[in-house]
Amino acid sequence: MENSFGKLFTITSFGESHGRCVGVTIDGCPAGLPLNEEDIQREVNKRKPTSPIATTRAEEEKVEILSGIFNGHTTGAPICLLIWNKDIDSSEYEKKRFLPRPGHADYTAFIKYGGFNDFRGGGRFSGRITATFVMAGAVAKKLLNLIGIEVLAHTIEIGGIKAKPKGLDEIRGNVEKNPLKCADPDAAKEMLQVVEKAREEGDSIGGMIEGTALNMPVGLGEPVFDTLEGDLAKALFAIPAVKGVEFGSGFSAAGKRGSENNDPFTIKNGKVVTVTNNAGGILGGISNGMPIVVRAAIKPTPSIARSQETVDMKKMQSASLEVKGRHDTCIVPRAVPAVEAMIAITLCDFAMRAGLIPEVTK
C-alpha cells in the first residue's frame, strides 16, 4: 500500500474502519506553529454525522496529539494525530465475509491482498480514513493562513438539485448552518427531500462538492509531472467516494470555443489578473494567482438496503446481498471537510516547495 502523500509536507495515514484507531503522521511541518488539539478538533467536528440521513455510528471523534507538539507549538519533529474507534459493530461484515458488496473495494482488496485485508467496515478503504485527512488538513490550513491562503469547500449539487452560485461571505456563513453543507439554503431544503426519499426507498444518492482556494500566489506547481492540477486531483481521488475531478470550466470546456473559454488578461490594482476564471486558477500546471476552483463528483453510497446481485467468493456461485448496518444515505456532506483538507494539504506542500513557508514560523 502507498499511504503517504506530499514531498516536503508529507502525511502518512494509518488505521482501519473497525480497527483500534485511525490516525496520521505529518512530517515536515515547520517548527514554531501554534497548535493544539482544539485547532484540529474544530475541523474534525465538521465531518461528524448531523442528521437522520447520515450513519448512526456515533464515534466520539476525540483527537489526541501523540507527538510533535511542545508548549503549544510544533517542534519540527513528526506530528502524530490519533482518533480511537469506539463505536464498532462488525457482526454484519463477519456474516458476509465472502459476499463482496457492489460498488465497494471488497473484491479488489480481497484479490490484491490475498484475503488478508481487514474487511470490517471496508477496512482501509472506508470513508472512515478521511478523518485522518481532515486532521492533517487542519495543520495545513494553519500553515497556509501564514501566507494568506484560505480554503473553502461546499456542496453544490445532490441528486440533480443544483445550488445557485453564492458569494464568499455566504459560503463562509451558510455551509455549517444546514446538514448538507450547502451555501444555498433553498437548494439545501430540496436536496434534503431528495435524500430522504432515497433513504425511504432503501437507496442512496451522490452529488458534487466545489472547493476554492483564495489569495493564491503565482507559481505553485512543478511541471511536467508534478503539476498543481495533477497533485490536487491525486489528493482528491484518495477520498474513497470521489469518481471525478474538474477545474474551472472543467468538462464543459470541451463544448466551447477558444474565444469563450480563454481568460483575457488585464491589470487590477497593479497586478496581472484574468477577467474570467475558466482555467480555475491554474495554467500549464502552475497557479496563476486567481482563485483555484475545483469540483469533485461524489458517487452514491454503495451500501444500500436494496437487494443486489453479487457472488459468494468461497462457493464460487451467484448470490444476493442486502447491506445492513449503519450507512450514510448521502456521503456528500461528510466529504466536504475531506475535500477542503486535501486541497489544503496539497497547497501547503507546494507552498513549502516554493519556499513561501519557512522552516521556523514566527
N, C-alpha and C positions, 0 to 999 in steps of 0.2 A: 504494500500500500504506500501511497505517497500522501502524507498528511501534513506537509509543510508548504507554506506559500510566502513569497517575498524574498528579496535578496539582502537588503540592509535592515528593514523592519520585517523580521521573519516570525511567522506564527506557526506553531505546531499544535494541532488539535488532537485530543485523545478522548477515549471513553465511548460507551455504547448506550443505547436507549434504556436497556434494562440492566446494565452493569452497575457497579458501585457508584460511579460518578461520571461526569463529563467535565472536561477542563481544557485549558490551553496554556502553552508556554510561549511567551513573547521574548525573542532575543533581538538585541539591537536597539532597544528603547533608550534614548539618551538619559543621562543622569540629571537629577535636579527638578524633574517634573512633579509638581504637587499632585498626589494621587492617593485616594483612599477607597475603601470598599463601597462607600456611598456613591462615589462617582460611577462605579461600574454597575452597582445595583440599580441605579436610576435607569440605565439603558436596558438591563436585563428585564426589568419590570414591564417594559413595553411589549415583550413577546408573550406575556402571560395570557392564558385564555380569559376572555372577559365577557362572554355571552353564551347563551344556550347553543349556538351554532358551533362552538369550539369543543375541544376534548374535555372530558370530565376528569382527566388526570390532574390531580391537584398537587403539583410539586411546589415546595416552598421556594425553590429557586434562590436560595440564600448563597451569595457569593462569598468565597473565602480567598484571601490572598496568602499564599504559602511562601513566596519569596520575592525578592527584587524591590521591596519597599522598606525603607527605614526612616523613622521620624517623619512620616508623612510625605516622603519624596522618593522618587525612583533612584536607584543606586547605580544604574548602568549594568547591573547583573540581570540574568534572565528572570522574567516575572512569571510566576506560575499562579494561575487562577483556577478555582475549582467550584463546582456545584455538585453536592451529593444527590443521588437519585434515591428517593424515599418512598414515593407512591407507585410501587411496581406491582403489576399483576400479569404474570407470564403464562397463565393457565391456558388461554386460548391458543397461544403460539405453540405450546408444548403438544397440544392435541393435534395440531395441523402442521406438524414439523415438515412433512414431505408433500404438502399441498401448496405450491408457490402461488402467492397472491398476484393476480393480473395487475400490471401497472407498477409493481414493486420490483426491487432488485433481488428478491428471494432466489429465483432460479439462477441468475447470472452469478450471484455471490456464491451459491452452493457449488456451482461448477468450478469457478475460478479458485476457490479456496478449499476444494475437496471435501466440502461438508463440515469443515472445522470452524466456519464463521459463526459468530453469535447471531442467531436468527431471531431472538426475542425482541419484539417490537421493531424489527428491521435492523437491530444492532447498530453497526457503524453507518448504515445507510438511512437511518431515521432522521427526520427533521429535528429530532432532539439535539443533534450535534450543532445545530445553528446557534444554540445557547453559547457555545464556545466562540463562535464568530462574533456574537454580539459583545461578549466580554472583551475580546481583543479590539473590537471596533470602538469601544468606549475609550480605550487608551489612545488609539489612533486619532479619534476626534479631538481629544485634549491637545495632542501634539499639533494637529492641523490648525487648531484655534490660535496657536502661537504665531502663525503666518497669515491668519485672517480667513482661512478657507472654512466654509460652512457646508455641511452635507445634510440634505433633506430627502426623505422618501415618503410617498403616499400612494394609496390605492386610487387608480384612475378608471378601472373597469372591473366589474364582476358579472359573470353570466350574461354578457352582452349589454349591460347597463353601463353607460359611459358617463363619467363625471365631467362637468363643464370646467374649462380651464380657470384656474384661480390664481390670484396674486400671491406673492411670497408671504405676506402677512397673514393671509387667510390659511395658507398651508401650515404655517407655524402655529396658528391659533386653533385650527379646527381638527387636525389629524387625531389628537388624543381625546377628542370630545365625543366620538362615536366608536362603536366596537369594530367597524370596518376600516378605520383609519383613512377615511376619505375626507378630503378638504371641502367637498360639496355636500352639505347636509341633506339637501333634497335628493340627490342621487343616492346617498347612503341609505335613505329610507327605502327607496326602490330596490336597491341591492339586497338589503336585509330580507325583503319579502321574497325575492328570488331564491336566496339561500335557504330560507325557512321552508319554502316549497320543496326544494331538493331534499332537504332533511326528512320531511314528511314522506317523501317517496322512496326513502332509503338510498338516495343517490348523493352525489357531491357536485361541486362546481368550482371552476377556476376563474382566473382574471388576469389583470395587468397591474404592475407597480411601476411608477416612474420615480427615478432618482435624479437629483440635481446637486451639483457642486458649484458653489458661488465663490466669487472673488479669486478665481483661478489665475495663477501666473502663466505666462507664456513659456513653453519649452519643456514641459514634463512629457516624458516618453522617450524610448530608446529604440528607434527603428534599426533594422527592419523586422526583427523577430520579437523584440520586447516593446511593441507599440502600446500606447496607452489604452487604445480600444481592446487590443488583444488580451492584456492582463486584466482589464476590468471585466471582460467577457468571461475569462477563465475563472476569476473570483466569483462572479455571479452564478456560473454554472456549477460551482461547488455546493450551492444551495440545492438540496435534493429535488425540489418541485419545479425548478426553472427549466423550461424547454425552449426558450427563445430569447434573444437579446438584440436590441437595436439602438442605434444612436441617432439623435437629431431626427431628421425626416425618415430615417430608417428604411424599411421596405417600400414605403410609398415613393421613395426616390426613383425606384425602377420604372415608375409610370410617368415621370416628369421629364421636361426638357431641361437642358443645362441653364437656360435663361430663367427658369423657375426655381431650380434647386441651388444654384450658386448663391453665395452670401457676399454681396458687394461690400467693399471696404470703405471706411470713412474715418474721419478724425473726430474724437469727442473728448473734451477736457484734456487735450494734449496727448491722447492715446489713440493708437490704431485699434479700431473695433470693427465689427461687421454689422450691417444694417439688420440682417436676419440671422438665424442660427440653425439653418438646416443641417450644418455639419455636426451639431451637438457639441460644439466646443473643441473639436479635435480635427486637425488637418494633417495628413501624412503620418498619422500615429502620434502626433505631438499636440499638446494643448495649445490653443490659440488665444487664450485669455478670456474667451467668452464662457458663460456657464456651461458646464458639462451636463448634457441631458441624455439619460439612458433609460430604457424601458425593459423590463423583464416580464416575459409571459410565464404565468404560473399555472401548471396543469391542475385539473380536478384531483382532489384527494383520492388515491387509488383504493383505499379501504372503504368499501361501501357495503351496506346491509343486503343489497340485492344478490340473488344467486348468480354466480358467474362460472363459466367453464374453465377448468384447469386440468391438471394431471396429477396422479399420485406417482411421485418420482421413485418410490420404493417398490410399488407393484407394477410400475410402468403401464398404467392404464388410465383412461379418461376418468375424470371426477368432476364434481361440482363443489362450489365453495360459497358460503355466506360469511363475510368477515364480521365477527362480533368483537366487541371491545370498545375502547374509548378513543374515538377518532374525530377530527375536525371535519365538518361538512364542507367548509371552505378554509383552506390554509392561507389564503392571500393576506388577511390582516396580520397574522403572526409572522409572515415572511417579510413584512415591511421593515422592521428593525434589522433583519438579517441583510436585506438589500443595502440599507443605509450603512451598515457595518462594513460590508465587503467593499463598498465604494471607498469608504474612509481608509480602510487598511491598504488598499491599492494606492491611493493618492499619497498616503503617508510614506510608503516605501519609495515611490518615485520622487517625492519631495526631498527625502533624505539622499537619494542617489544624485539629485541635482544640487545638493549642498545647501538647501534652503532651511534645513533644520539642523542645528549644531549638535555635537556630541554631548554637550552640557548646556542645559537650558537655564535661562536667567529670568 
